[in-house]
Amino acid sequence: MPYGLYLSAAGAHAQDQRLRTLSHNLANVETPGFKPQETILQARFAELIERGEISEGLGGADDLGGGVTIQPTQTAFDVGPIQVTGRKTDFAIHDREAFFVIQHGEEQMMTRAGEFVLDSRGYLVTQNGHQVLASDGSPIQLQSDRPFDVGPQGTLIQGNNRWSLMLAKPKQLGDLEHLGGNLFKPTKSFDLVSPQERDVVAGSLEKSSVRPTNAMMELIETSRVYEANVQMIKNQDNLMGSLVGRLLQ
């Protein structure tokens, strides 16, 4: 494959991946607690340098850039806008590094979306039906036919029973695997937030931290770069066809 054609194809592939990521972010602009992902593009060394046949920085024809390569996507953990809802079972965390812990099958998962509800059995669950865990690791179950109150720092009170929402912090935000939507899987052990550091407010909800205007501008820019790379592929293919045609005359 001609070198220029290879570079343009690599560029088109990278921008296509970026388009997919940006489209996914925009699709979740109304998803509570959603954290956008970012496509990381990195300049690639020329093929001979990657093979170790020559050293970088020589400045010759073999030291031309090798286009771009795609690194694993990263998640931007900025705190989204906080909306006051007035609903008892809505909770918002003001600490950037803290998460609610929920039971997802046999595993404990994390989320920033505090849009909880009570199911038919009185369990506090997410919008997808996953049970919300208390600080002792047990599901939170209230008696649905009795009133309850919400105390400070993410507590629910019903009669003599009192539950504190389990809040956890990964040792590093990079220890979280984004499973899509507003759900994260911890890949390593995590720490529980101490009672003195709990910063959660009831009757509020953290919205998506996607900035629609910025995301749309990035989407337009990426689309144009993608189209430019595709056009370069067509131009180089036409040039190669013209050159071959002349050689065969």
Backbone as CSV, one residue per row, in Angstrom:
resi,resn,N_x,N_y,N_z,CA_x,CA_y,CA_z,C_x,C_y,C_z
1,MET,0.853,-1.198,0.000,0.000,0.000,0.000,0.887,1.246,0.000
2,PRO,0.611,2.234,-0.877,1.393,3.472,-0.861,1.342,4.131,0.509
3,TYR,2.474,4.757,0.877,2.600,5.295,2.234,1.522,6.341,2.524
4,GLY,1.260,7.251,1.569,0.263,8.287,1.792,-1.128,7.705,1.966
5,LEU,-1.414,6.649,1.205,-2.712,5.997,1.316,-2.861,5.359,2.690
6,TYR,-1.785,4.787,3.184,-1.787,4.164,4.509,-2.047,5.212,5.594
7,LEU,-1.391,6.351,5.491,-1.576,7.413,6.490,-3.020,7.918,6.497
8,SER,-3.580,8.107,5.304,-4.958,8.600,5.221,-5.943,7.572,5.761
9,ALA,-5.696,6.291,5.490,-6.582,5.241,5.997,-6.514,5.177,7.517
10,ALA,-5.302,5.311,8.074,-5.152,5.304,9.531,-5.865,6.499,10.141
11,GLY,-5.768,7.658,9.477,-6.443,8.853,9.979,-7.952,8.717,9.936
12,ALA,-8.481,8.140,8.848,-9.926,7.946,8.736,-10.428,6.980,9.803
13,HIS,-9.658,5.921,10.047,-10.056,4.946,11.074,-10.086,5.592,12.458
14,ALA,-9.082,6.408,12.764,-9.018,7.076,14.068,-10.185,8.044,14.252
15,GLN,-10.502,8.810,13.207,-11.601,9.761,13.317,-12.953,9.053,13.376
16,ASP,-13.055,7.902,12.739,-14.289,7.125,12.830,-14.520,6.668,14.270
17,GLN,-13.448,6.233,14.935,-13.567,5.836,16.332,-13.965,7.022,17.213
18,ARG,-13.387,8.179,16.912,-13.725,9.377,17.679,-15.190,9.766,17.446
19,LEU,-15.673,9.632,16.224,-17.083,9.920,15.924,-18.014,9.021,16.737
20,ARG,-17.664,7.745,16.844,-18.480,6.804,17.609,-18.536,7.213,19.085
21,THR,-17.390,7.609,19.624,-17.339,7.995,21.035,-18.154,9.255,21.282
22,LEU,-18.001,10.259,20.424,-18.745,11.504,20.582,-20.247,11.279,20.419
23,SER,-20.629,10.420,19.490,-22.048,10.126,19.297,-22.630,9.448,20.532
24,HIS,-21.848,8.558,21.129,-22.304,7.892,22.355,-22.471,8.905,23.487
25,ASN,-21.541,9.846,23.584,-21.653,10.882,24.620,-22.917,11.719,24.424
26,LEU,-23.166,12.140,23.192,-24.350,12.961,22.912,-25.644,12.188,23.163
27,ALA,-25.616,10.882,22.915,-26.816,10.073,23.151,-27.148,9.982,24.638
28,ASN,-26.165,10.271,25.503,-26.370,10.177,26.952,-26.377,11.547,27.629
29,VAL,-26.708,12.583,26.875,-26.697,13.927,27.435,-27.776,14.093,28.506
30,GLU,-28.809,13.249,28.489,-29.871,13.321,29.489,-29.790,12.186,30.509
31,THR,-28.723,11.397,30.468,-28.574,10.275,31.395,-27.974,10.756,32.710
32,PRO,-28.698,10.666,33.829,-28.155,11.135,35.114,-26.844,10.439,35.463
33,GLY,-25.879,11.217,35.949,-24.611,10.661,36.395,-23.699,10.169,35.302
34,PHE,-24.045,10.426,34.028,-23.205,9.931,32.934,-21.905,10.712,32.857
35,LYS,-20.807,10.004,32.610,-19.494,10.613,32.432,-19.008,10.354,31.011
36,PRO,-18.710,11.408,30.262,-18.317,11.221,28.861,-16.960,10.552,28.728
37,GLN,-16.800,9.852,27.622,-15.522,9.233,27.300,-14.774,10.085,26.275
38,GLU,-13.478,9.940,26.288,-12.624,10.713,25.384,-11.745,9.755,24.590
39,THR,-11.700,9.984,23.275,-10.828,9.195,22.410,-9.426,9.800,22.430
40,ILE,-8.439,8.979,22.723,-7.049,9.442,22.811,-6.317,9.017,21.543
41,LEU,-5.880,9.991,20.769,-5.113,9.728,19.550,-3.645,10.057,19.813
42,GLN,-2.768,9.207,19.321,-1.335,9.393,19.553,-0.579,9.272,18.237
43,ALA,0.386,10.173,18.042,1.219,10.092,16.841,2.001,8.776,16.845
44,ARG,2.116,8.205,15.676,2.780,6.901,15.546,4.116,7.065,14.845
45,PHE,5.109,6.331,15.310,6.411,6.343,14.646,6.314,5.655,13.286
46,ALA,7.270,5.960,12.421,7.340,5.288,11.132,7.581,3.793,11.357
47,GLU,7.235,2.985,10.375,7.276,1.531,10.518,8.683,1.031,10.847
48,LEU,9.703,1.590,10.189,11.068,1.126,10.430,11.525,1.443,11.853
49,ILE,11.047,2.562,12.402,11.394,2.899,13.783,10.705,1.944,14.745
50,GLU,9.442,1.626,14.481,8.723,0.688,15.337,9.374,-0.688,15.319
51,ARG,9.931,-1.061,14.179,10.622,-2.353,14.090,11.996,-2.320,14.743
52,GLY,12.491,-1.131,15.053,13.812,-1.005,15.647,14.944,-1.050,14.651
53,GLU,14.627,-0.874,13.342,15.649,-0.950,12.308,16.429,0.348,12.193
54,ILE,15.802,1.485,12.509,16.505,2.765,12.528,16.104,3.516,13.787
55,SER,16.879,4.544,14.129,16.585,5.350,15.310,15.729,6.548,14.918
56,GLU,14.945,7.035,15.864,14.126,8.211,15.605,14.985,9.467,15.602
57,GLY,14.505,10.496,14.936,15.180,11.785,14.931,16.248,11.946,13.881
58,LEU,16.377,10.989,12.948,17.414,11.101,11.919,17.045,12.112,10.849
59,GLY,15.737,12.339,10.667,15.301,13.354,9.717,15.275,12.919,8.277
60,GLY,15.492,11.638,7.999,15.465,11.162,6.632,14.074,10.746,6.206
61,ALA,14.005,10.189,4.996,12.713,9.768,4.458,12.093,8.641,5.282
62,ASP,12.952,7.848,5.928,12.445,6.739,6.740,11.964,7.192,8.115
63,ASP,12.136,8.482,8.415,11.757,9.010,9.724,10.472,9.831,9.642
64,LEU,9.714,9.645,8.551,8.446,10.341,8.432,7.453,9.778,9.449
65,GLY,6.499,10.596,9.841,5.499,10.135,10.801,4.697,8.966,10.263
66,GLY,4.248,8.125,11.176,3.495,6.939,10.780,2.003,7.096,10.949
67,GLY,1.512,8.333,10.954,0.085,8.555,11.113,-0.315,8.589,12.573
68,VAL,-1.479,8.091,12.891,-1.980,8.117,14.263,-2.370,6.712,14.687
69,THR,-2.334,6.503,15.988,-2.811,5.259,16.573,-3.799,5.593,17.684
70,ILE,-4.720,4.703,17.971,-5.776,4.936,18.952,-5.415,4.278,20.269
71,GLN,-5.425,5.040,21.328,-5.206,4.533,22.675,-6.558,4.202,23.315
72,PRO,-6.568,3.416,24.393,-7.844,3.118,25.073,-8.551,4.407,25.497
73,THR,-9.869,4.423,25.351,-10.643,5.611,25.726,-10.519,5.869,27.224
74,GLN,-10.615,7.137,27.594,-10.578,7.529,28.987,-11.877,8.235,29.351
75,THR,-12.218,8.179,30.628,-13.453,8.791,31.114,-13.147,10.095,31.813
76,ALA,-13.903,11.132,31.499,-13.779,12.433,32.170,-14.728,12.438,33.369
77,PHE,-14.179,12.508,34.572,-14.985,12.373,35.792,-15.377,13.717,36.394
78,ASP,-15.606,14.717,35.566,-16.069,15.998,36.089,-17.470,15.842,36.679
79,VAL,-17.753,16.614,37.724,-19.073,16.581,38.339,-20.063,17.291,37.427
80,GLY,-21.192,16.640,37.142,-22.210,17.239,36.301,-23.049,18.246,37.073
81,PRO,-23.894,19.001,36.380,-24.775,19.965,37.060,-25.684,19.258,38.063
82,ILE,-25.898,19.894,39.214,-26.760,19.336,40.253,-28.150,19.963,40.130
83,GLN,-29.153,19.130,39.959,-30.542,19.591,39.807,-31.333,19.229,41.061
84,VAL,-32.028,20.213,41.615,-32.884,19.968,42.774,-34.195,19.384,42.271
85,THR,-34.548,18.186,42.756,-35.767,17.507,42.316,-36.839,17.481,43.404
86,GLY,-36.412,17.516,44.663,-37.365,17.441,45.760,-37.851,16.038,46.073
87,ARG,-37.411,15.038,45.282,-37.828,13.662,45.546,-36.947,13.054,46.634
88,LYS,-37.592,12.362,47.581,-36.870,11.829,48.731,-35.739,10.877,48.342
89,THR,-35.979,10.070,47.346,-35.017,9.017,47.019,-34.036,9.413,45.922
90,ASP,-33.957,10.700,45.618,-32.910,11.208,44.724,-31.744,11.699,45.568
91,PHE,-30.526,11.300,45.169,-29.340,11.708,45.914,-28.252,12.158,44.943
92,ALA,-27.512,13.189,45.342,-26.413,13.700,44.523,-25.151,13.754,45.373
93,ILE,-24.047,13.257,44.813,-22.747,13.298,45.490,-21.984,14.512,44.979
94,HIS,-21.481,15.320,45.912,-20.705,16.499,45.529,-19.212,16.216,45.478
95,ASP,-18.803,15.055,45.939,-17.403,14.647,45.907,-17.117,13.993,44.558
96,ARG,-16.147,14.518,43.815,-15.852,14.044,42.462,-15.436,12.575,42.421
97,GLU,-14.806,12.092,43.478,-14.218,10.755,43.449,-15.061,9.700,44.150
98,ALA,-16.233,10.060,44.664,-17.073,9.113,45.395,-18.195,8.590,44.499
99,PHE,-18.659,7.374,44.805,-19.693,6.714,44.009,-20.647,5.959,44.938
100,PHE,-21.893,5.804,44.480,-22.817,4.894,45.135,-22.432,3.473,44.752
101,VAL,-22.669,2.532,45.656,-22.379,1.120,45.378,-23.703,0.375,45.258
102,ILE,-23.844,-0.388,44.193,-25.078,-1.144,43.937,-24.724,-2.600,43.696
103,GLN,-25.724,-3.463,43.853,-25.537,-4.890,43.590,-25.985,-5.191,42.174
104,HIS,-25.048,-5.665,41.366,-25.319,-5.974,39.957,-25.039,-7.458,39.759
105,GLY,-26.093,-8.277,39.879,-25.867,-9.716,39.829,-25.074,-10.170,41.045
106,GLU,-23.933,-10.799,40.802,-23.072,-11.263,41.892,-21.978,-10.263,42.226
107,GLU,-21.946,-9.137,41.535,-20.861,-8.186,41.717,-21.375,-6.855,42.245
108,GLN,-20.475,-6.129,42.904,-20.760,-4.770,43.339,-20.260,-3.799,42.275
109,MET,-21.132,-2.926,41.828,-20.792,-1.927,40.825,-20.932,-0.536,41.425
110,MET,-20.454,0.460,40.686,-20.512,1.839,41.146,-21.272,2.706,40.149
111,THR,-21.896,3.743,40.660,-22.616,4.680,39.805,-22.664,6.040,40.475
112,ARG,-22.799,7.074,39.668,-23.008,8.424,40.181,-24.476,8.818,40.102
113,ALA,-25.278,7.965,39.476,-26.692,8.280,39.272,-27.477,7.915,40.530
114,GLY,-27.918,8.914,41.273,-28.669,8.680,42.496,-30.166,8.743,42.310
115,GLU,-30.645,8.414,41.130,-32.075,8.460,40.826,-32.714,7.132,41.253
116,PHE,-32.883,6.966,42.577,-33.350,5.703,43.117,-34.869,5.703,43.323
117,VAL,-35.432,4.505,43.386,-36.868,4.332,43.637,-37.042,3.122,44.548
118,LEU,-38.239,2.977,45.102,-38.584,1.795,45.884,-39.368,0.828,45.001
119,ASP,-38.942,-0.434,44.991,-39.677,-1.407,44.186,-40.864,-1.956,44.982
120,SER,-41.545,-2.935,44.434,-42.771,-3.456,45.051,-42.521,-4.116,46.399
121,ARG,-41.274,-4.513,46.654,-40.936,-5.163,47.927,-40.298,-4.196,48.925
122,GLY,-40.196,-2.936,48.548,-39.629,-1.939,49.439,-38.134,-1.776,49.329
123,TYR,-37.489,-2.489,48.377,-36.046,-2.338,48.194,-35.753,-1.026,47.461
124,LEU,-34.703,-0.356,47.892,-34.236,0.832,47.181,-33.401,0.358,46.000
125,VAL,-33.822,0.723,44.795,-33.175,0.206,43.589,-32.891,1.351,42.615
126,THR,-32.031,1.068,41.647,-31.758,2.009,40.566,-32.882,1.949,39.554
127,GLN,-32.813,2.803,38.548,-33.819,2.795,37.489,-33.828,1.477,36.716
128,ASN,-32.710,0.741,36.765,-32.628,-0.548,36.083,-32.928,-1.719,37.016
129,GLY,-33.343,-1.422,38.244,-33.736,-2.482,39.160,-32.633,-3.079,39.998
130,HIS,-31.433,-2.497,39.990,-30.329,-3.019,40.800,-30.430,-2.476,42.221
131,GLN,-30.235,-3.335,43.205,-30.399,-2.938,44.590,-29.282,-2.001,45.041
132,VAL,-29.678,-0.958,45.759,-28.726,-0.009,46.334,-28.273,-0.561,47.679
133,LEU,-26.968,-0.495,47.940,-26.417,-1.088,49.152,-26.247,-0.062,50.262
134,ALA,-26.439,-0.529,51.489,-26.177,0.283,52.675,-24.700,0.192,53.021
135,SER,-24.258,1.004,53.971,-22.845,1.063,54.313,-22.295,-0.253,54.852
136,ASP,-23.192,-1.141,55.346,-22.731,-2.450,55.823,-22.740,-3.497,54.719
137,GLY,-23.065,-3.098,53.491,-23.046,-4.020,52.362,-24.340,-4.751,52.110
138,SER,-25.367,-4.485,52.890,-26.658,-5.162,52.719,-27.601,-4.303,51.883
139,PRO,-28.576,-4.912,51.212,-29.572,-4.117,50.470,-30.407,-3.281,51.429
140,ILE,-30.887,-2.157,50.951,-31.745,-1.285,51.750,-33.189,-1.633,51.454
141,GLN,-33.888,-2.130,52.477,-35.294,-2.514,52.301,-36.151,-1.816,53.349
142,LEU,-37.089,-1.020,52.879,-38.024,-0.338,53.762,-39.386,-1.015,53.687
143,GLN,-40.230,-0.721,54.628,-41.620,-1.178,54.559,-42.384,-0.155,53.724
144,SER,-42.803,-0.596,52.549,-43.377,0.337,51.575,-44.691,0.948,52.036
145,ASP,-45.357,0.334,53.046,-46.635,0.874,53.510,-46.477,1.816,54.697
146,ARG,-45.224,2.119,55.048,-44.971,3.019,56.178,-44.165,4.220,55.695
147,PRO,-44.374,5.387,56.298,-43.602,6.568,55.895,-42.139,6.451,56.341
148,PHE,-41.292,7.180,55.678,-39.872,7.210,56.050,-39.356,8.627,55.847
149,ASP,-38.249,8.914,56.488,-37.619,10.221,56.371,-36.222,10.059,55.790
150,VAL,-35.712,11.151,55.290,-34.343,11.181,54.760,-33.523,12.128,55.616
151,GLY,-32.435,11.610,56.173,-31.568,12.423,57.016,-30.389,12.985,56.226
152,PRO,-29.489,13.661,56.907,-28.340,14.258,56.221,-27.324,13.208,55.778
153,GLN,-26.540,13.587,54.760,-25.427,12.775,54.264,-25.856,11.392,53.781
154,GLY,-27.033,11.318,53.148,-27.448,10.073,52.516,-27.922,9.007,53.472
155,THR,-28.823,9.346,54.351,-29.388,8.367,55.282,-30.897,8.294,55.097
156,LEU,-31.436,7.099,55.325,-32.884,6.887,55.293,-33.302,6.362,56.660
157,ILE,-34.399,6.885,57.172,-34.842,6.561,58.520,-36.296,6.121,58.474
158,GLN,-36.561,4.960,59.073,-37.939,4.470,59.180,-38.098,3.812,60.560
159,GLY,-38.836,4.459,61.424,-38.974,3.959,62.786,-37.629,3.954,63.484
160,ASN,-37.263,2.811,64.030,-35.969,2.665,64.695,-34.862,2.224,63.746
161,ASN,-35.185,2.037,62.489,-34.195,1.588,61.507,-33.567,2.785,60.797
162,ARG,-32.295,2.648,60.568,-31.545,3.735,59.916,-30.524,3.113,58.959
163,TRP,-30.522,3.568,57.715,-29.594,3.074,56.709,-28.794,4.253,56.132
164,SER,-27.530,4.049,55.965,-26.672,5.020,55.274,-26.263,4.426,53.934
165,LEU,-26.432,5.195,52.882,-26.022,4.716,51.567,-24.527,4.407,51.566
166,MET,-24.168,3.286,50.935,-22.746,2.963,50.823,-22.105,3.888,49.794
167,LEU,-21.122,4.641,50.232,-20.335,5.496,49.341,-18.908,4.967,49.318
168,ALA,-18.348,4.863,48.140,-17.016,4.290,47.999,-16.158,5.143,47.077
169,LYS,-14.861,5.030,47.279,-13.888,5.709,46.427,-12.875,4.690,45.911
170,PRO,-12.695,4.626,44.605,-11.581,3.798,44.110,-10.260,4.446,44.498
171,LYS,-9.238,3.632,44.637,-7.935,4.204,44.991,-7.449,5.154,43.901
172,GLN,-7.806,4.848,42.656,-7.557,5.728,41.521,-8.759,5.636,40.590
173,LEU,-9.111,6.765,39.967,-10.254,6.737,39.051,-9.996,5.830,37.853
174,GLY,-8.720,5.618,37.552,-8.384,4.702,36.469,-8.686,3.259,36.785
175,ASP,-9.036,2.961,38.049,-9.389,1.592,38.440,-10.827,1.251,38.084
176,LEU,-11.548,2.176,37.450,-12.936,1.947,37.091,-13.064,1.653,35.600
177,GLU,-13.812,0.617,35.285,-14.103,0.275,33.894,-15.501,0.767,33.548
178,HIS,-15.584,1.621,32.524,-16.871,2.175,32.107,-17.649,1.097,31.354
179,LEU,-18.796,0.706,31.900,-19.606,-0.344,31.279,-20.692,0.202,30.372
180,GLY,-20.687,1.506,30.166,-21.735,2.127,29.365,-22.790,2.748,30.254
181,GLY,-23.458,3.766,29.741,-24.447,4.471,30.555,-23.771,5.108,31.753
182,ASN,-24.332,4.895,32.945,-23.758,5.495,34.154,-23.235,4.438,35.119
183,LEU,-22.823,3.289,34.594,-22.381,2.174,35.425,-20.883,1.943,35.270
184,PHE,-20.213,1.716,36.410,-18.776,1.475,36.411,-18.465,0.206,37.206
185,LYS,-17.481,-0.533,36.712,-17.034,-1.746,37.397,-15.662,-1.492,38.014
186,PRO,-15.526,-1.652,39.328,-14.194,-1.499,39.934,-13.305,-2.687,39.578
187,THR,-12.134,-2.415,39.067,-11.210,-3.487,38.695,-10.263,-3.830,39.830
188,LYS,-10.253,-3.001,40.876,-9.417,-3.259,42.051,-10.233,-2.953,43.299
189,SER,-9.683,-3.264,44.449,-10.386,-2.990,45.703,-10.579,-1.487,45.874
190,PHE,-11.631,-1.116,46.598,-11.935,0.303,46.803,-12.109,0.574,48.290
191,ASP,-12.102,1.843,48.631,-12.251,2.272,50.022,-13.643,2.847,50.239
192,LEU,-14.182,2.629,51.432,-15.449,3.248,51.795,-15.195,4.671,52.278
193,VAL,-16.118,5.560,51.967,-16.005,6.950,52.400,-16.321,7.020,53.891
194,SER,-15.462,7.665,54.637,-15.668,7.772,56.081,-16.857,8.680,56.386
195,PRO,-17.493,8.504,57.558,-18.649,9.339,57.913,-18.350,10.839,57.868
196,GLN,-17.099,11.222,58.174,-16.736,12.633,58.198,-16.579,13.219,56.793
197,GLU,-16.410,12.365,55.786,-16.142,12.847,54.425,-17.336,12.678,53.488
198,ARG,-18.438,12.197,54.016,-19.610,12.001,53.160,-20.177,13.362,52.728
199,ASP,-20.332,13.528,51.414,-20.857,14.789,50.877,-21.957,14.467,49.873
200,VAL,-23.093,14.018,50.392,-24.214,13.630,49.553,-25.462,14.348,50.043
201,VAL,-26.282,14.803,49.108,-27.469,15.597,49.429,-28.697,14.908,48.853
202,ALA,-29.744,14.799,49.671,-31.002,14.207,49.215,-31.847,15.256,48.494
203,GLY,-32.769,14.780,47.675,-33.648,15.688,46.937,-32.971,16.366,45.774
204,SER,-31.799,15.873,45.386,-31.055,16.441,44.258,-30.524,15.308,43.396
205,LEU,-30.147,15.643,42.174,-29.686,14.637,41.231,-28.583,15.223,40.358
206,GLU,-27.504,14.472,40.226,-26.426,14.898,39.333,-26.789,14.533,37.900
207,LYS,-26.775,15.509,37.040,-27.093,15.281,35.631,-25.846,14.822,34.880
208,SER,-26.018,14.536,33.612,-24.892,14.152,32.774,-23.879,15.296,32.707
209,SER,-22.590,14.945,32.733,-21.563,15.980,32.636,-21.138,16.259,31.196
210,VAL,-21.878,15.706,30.229,-21.622,16.024,28.822,-22.043,17.469,28.556
211,ARG,-21.186,18.220,27.907,-21.525,19.587,27.487,-21.981,19.523,26.035
212,PRO,-23.287,19.612,25.796,-23.808,19.368,24.449,-23.194,20.253,23.366
213,THR,-23.027,21.543,23.668,-22.489,22.451,22.651,-21.068,22.061,22.268
214,ASN,-20.228,21.810,23.285,-18.843,21.414,23.005,-18.787,20.086,22.267
215,ALA,-19.625,19.138,22.690,-19.630,17.827,22.051,-20.078,17.929,20.595
216,MET,-21.070,18.782,20.324,-21.547,18.945,18.948,-20.475,19.596,18.071
217,MET,-19.765,20.582,18.624,-18.690,21.216,17.861,-17.582,20.212,17.553
218,GLU,-17.239,19.372,18.534,-16.232,18.336,18.310,-16.710,17.345,17.265
219,LEU,-18.003,17.026,17.297,-18.558,16.077,16.335,-18.455,16.626,14.916
220,ILE,-18.761,17.909,14.739,-18.668,18.532,13.412,-17.215,18.557,12.939
221,GLU,-16.320,18.954,13.835,-14.891,19.003,13.488,-14.376,17.623,13.091
222,THR,-14.723,16.610,13.888,-14.264,15.250,13.613,-14.829,14.738,12.301
223,SER,-16.091,15.050,12.030,-16.713,14.623,10.784,-15.988,15.207,9.576
224,ARG,-15.588,16.472,9.685,-14.875,17.113,8.575,-13.489,16.514,8.378
225,VAL,-12.805,16.208,9.485,-11.484,15.594,9.373,-11.606,14.201,8.762
226,TYR,-12.632,13.474,9.174,-12.865,12.137,8.603,-13.099,12.237,7.094
227,GLU,-13.951,13.185,6.681,-14.233,13.356,5.257,-12.983,13.763,4.489
228,ALA,-12.129,14.586,5.116,-10.881,14.992,4.458,-9.968,13.791,4.233
229,ASN,-9.885,12.894,5.215,-9.055,11.701,5.062,-9.606,10.785,3.976
230,VAL,-10.922,10.633,3.929,-11.537,9.802,2.890,-11.282,10.397,1.504
231,GLN,-11.368,11.727,1.408,-11.107,12.382,0.129,-9.656,12.193,-0.296
232,MET,-8.737,12.233,0.671,-7.319,11.998,0.355,-7.103,10.579,-0.158
233,ILE,-7.827,9.611,0.420,-7.723,8.235,-0.059,-8.177,8.161,-1.520
234,LYS,-9.288,8.824,-1.836,-9.796,8.823,-3.213,-8.795,9.492,-4.164
235,ASN,-8.239,10.637,-3.737,-7.282,11.351,-4.593,-6.055,10.496,-4.877
236,GLN,-5.530,9.859,-3.825,-4.328,9.046,-4.027,-4.620,7.814,-4.864
237,ASP,-5.824,7.264,-4.701,-6.194,6.114,-5.521,-6.302,6.520,-6.994
238,ASN,-6.877,7.707,-7.249,-6.971,8.191,-8.630,-5.584,8.441,-9.219
239,LEU,-4.674,9.011,-8.408,-3.313,9.268,-8.889,-2.592,7.976,-9.229
240,MET,-2.765,6.967,-8.359,-2.119,5.683,-8.621,-2.689,5.043,-9.885
241,GLY,-4.022,5.166,-10.047,-4.634,4.609,-11.253,-4.138,5.315,-12.510
242,SER,-3.997,6.644,-12.430,-3.498,7.408,-13.567,-2.058,7.033,-13.899
243,LEU,-1.240,6.865,-12.825,0.168,6.515,-13.035,0.296,5.133,-13.665
244,VAL,-0.453,4.181,-13.185,-0.406,2.833,-13.746,-0.868,2.845,-15.208
245,GLY,-1.893,3.655,-15.465,-2.382,3.738,-16.840,-1.334,4.281,-17.793
246,ARG,-0.561,5.299,-17.347,0.479,5.855,-18.189,1.602,4.875,-18.420
247,LEU,1.958,4.092,-17.389,3.035,3.123,-17.515,2.673,1.999,-18.491
248,LEU,1.389,1.709,-18.566,0.952,0.620,-19.431,0.717,1.061,-20.871
249,GLN,0.769,2.359,-21.142,0.556,2.844,-22.503,1.746,2.524,-23.391
